[in-house]
Amino acid sequence: MKRYCDCGCRGEILSKNKKVRYIYGHYARVQVQKGMSKENYYGKEKAEQMKKSSREKQKDITWEERYGEEEEQKRKERYSKERKGLKQSNETKQKISKNNKGKITSEETKQKIREKRKLQVITEEQILKRTKWTKEVLLEIYINNAPCKRIDLNRKGGINFGRHAVSRYWKSLDEMAEEAGIPFKEIDKTNNGRCGSIGKNEEEVLNYHQQVSGLENEPFIPQFPVGGKFVDRYYLRINKVVEYDELHHNTLKQKIRDKIRENKIKEILNCEEFIRLPEKIWLPKIKQNQPTLEDF
């Protein structure tokens, strides 16, 4: 097996003595340089040339080829102990990333990585470090928003909830709800399994409208299904529809959609009274306790 000079010149050692680590004269050069950087010893320009030349020479040489199998293991162990606990700077990470870009990992290396990962045991502390969705956090969010439907968790515009993390701690969402002591709100299975959604201030506004419009004794159906959609309240006996419009109904696009839907509902129910209660007008007045029937 070929052996190479320890100074980094990539010169081959011809001596048969295995203890010889340097080509004649190179050891003295290394001793002079001890405690000094190459820039201080040779000057910046020459030091850069030497580093570049050394990198090119050592590019395709493994530690085993350079030092021998036994020495390679010793160096790796020493290097590992020295590097333990050290953090790489962002600059170093970028350099490594740039150098490794486009490199193809051999099947042998992939197999080694797989075997090492099999032996790794991930502790609960490591899981907690990797995720913000701990058991306590998930339970707290659920309890604060309960009772709610299953579909409300981690959906667009719904509750910010790490649903993907539930399987780490429970077998199902129902098991989580059981531990919290608050069951889920069941979905109404009418209208092909679909259900209407209720706004935050919807009940308050609709109840007040019922009071000021003299409909307190009038029976109504909440979230009444019509034409594949739901109306907030439908007074069946007098054939009257009442809708509460949240802030997202103020856009031009939504207003056009609402008008088309309104005409469709009027046609299906054959009703003329379709009342809309806009949140931006009604809610501030109800908080100031100044609403009038004209506002409807």
C-alpha positions, 0 to 999 in steps of 0.5 A, spaced: 500 500 500 502 506 498 503 511 503 504 519 503 507 524 506 504 527 512 505 534 511 500 534 505 504 535 499 502 528 497 509 526 495 509 518 496 514 515 501 518 510 498 521 508 505 519 501 507 520 503 515 512 504 516 514 509 522 516 514 517 511 519 516 515 524 512 519 525 506 526 527 507 526 534 509 519 535 510 518 534 517 523 540 519 519 544 514 513 542 519 516 544 525 518 551 523 511 552 521 508 550 528 504 555 531 504 559 525 499 560 520 501 559 512 499 566 511 504 568 516 510 564 514 509 564 506 505 570 505 498 571 503 498 570 496 503 563 496 499 561 502 493 561 497 496 557 492 499 552 497 492 551 499 489 550 492 494 545 490 494 541 496 486 541 495 487 538 488 492 533 490 488 530 496 482 530 492 481 523 490 485 520 496 482 517 502 485 517 509 486 510 508 490 510 502 494 516 505 495 514 512 493 506 512 487 503 516 490 503 523 492 510 523 486 512 519 481 509 525 486 513 530 485 520 526 477 519 525 477 518 533 481 524 535 477 528 530 471 526 532 472 528 540 475 534 537 469 536 533 464 534 539 460 539 541 462 544 536 457 548 532 458 550 524 457 557 522 452 559 517 458 560 512 461 553 513 454 550 512 454 554 505 461 551 503 459 544 505 452 545 501 456 548 495 461 542 495 456 537 496 452 539 490 451 534 485 455 529 488 452 522 487 452 518 494 454 511 493 450 505 495 455 503 500 455 510 504 447 509 503 447 503 507 452 505 512 447 511 513 441 506 514 444 502 519 446 508 523 439 510 523 436 504 525 440 504 531 438 511 533 433 511 539 429 518 539 427 520 546 421 523 548 425 530 550 428 530 542 421 529 540 419 535 544 425 539 541 423 538 534 415 540 535 411 545 538 405 540 538 406 537 545 401 533 548 399 539 553 399 544 548 394 540 544 389 539 550 389 546 551 387 548 544 382 543 544 379 545 551 379 553 549 375 551 543 371 546 545 365 544 544 367 544 536 366 539 530 372 534 528 372 538 521 374 545 525 381 542 527 386 544 523 382 547 517 383 553 513 380 559 517 378 554 523 382 552 529 390 552 529 391 545 531 397 540 530 392 535 527 398 531 524 401 530 532 395 527 535 397 520 533 404 521 537 400 521 544 393 518 542 390 513 537 384 518 535 381 524 536 376 521 540 381 518 545 384 526 546 377 528 547 375 523 552 382 525 556 380 532 555 373 530 558 369 534 553 366 530 547 366 533 540 360 536 537 356 532 533 355 533 525 347 534 523 347 528 518 341 531 514 342 534 507 347 529 505 352 529 511 353 537 510 352 542 515 352 549 516 357 553 520 355 559 525 359 565 526 362 568 532 356 573 533 351 570 529 346 568 535 347 574 539 345 578 532 339 574 530 336 573 537 336 581 538 333 581 531 327 576 533 326 581 539 325 587 536 321 585 530 316 581 534 318 574 532 319 572 539 313 567 539 314 565 532 317 558 531 324 557 526 329 552 524 336 554 524 341 552 519 335 550 514 338 546 508 335 549 501 338 548 495 345 545 497 346 550 502 344 553 509 340 559 511 341 562 518 334 562 520 327 560 516 321 562 519 317 556 516 309 559 518 310 566 515 315 563 510 321 568 512 328 568 511 334 571 515 341 571 514 347 574 518 353 577 513 360 577 516 365 581 514 367 577 508 360 578 505 362 585 504 367 584 498 364 585 491 365 578 488 361 575 495 356 580 494 354 578 487 355 570 489 350 572 495 345 575 490 345 569 486 344 565 492 338 569 495 334 569 488 335 561 488 333 561 495 327 565 494 325 561 488 325 554 491 321 557 498 317 562 494 318 567 499 319 574 498 322 576 505 329 575 505 332 579 510 340 580 511 343 583 517 350 586 516 355 585 521 359 591 520 353 595 521 349 591 526 354 589 531 357 596 533 350 598 534 348 592 538 354 593 543 352 601 544 345 598 545 342 603 540 339 598 534 333 600 531 328 596 526 330 600 521 337 598 521 335 591 518 
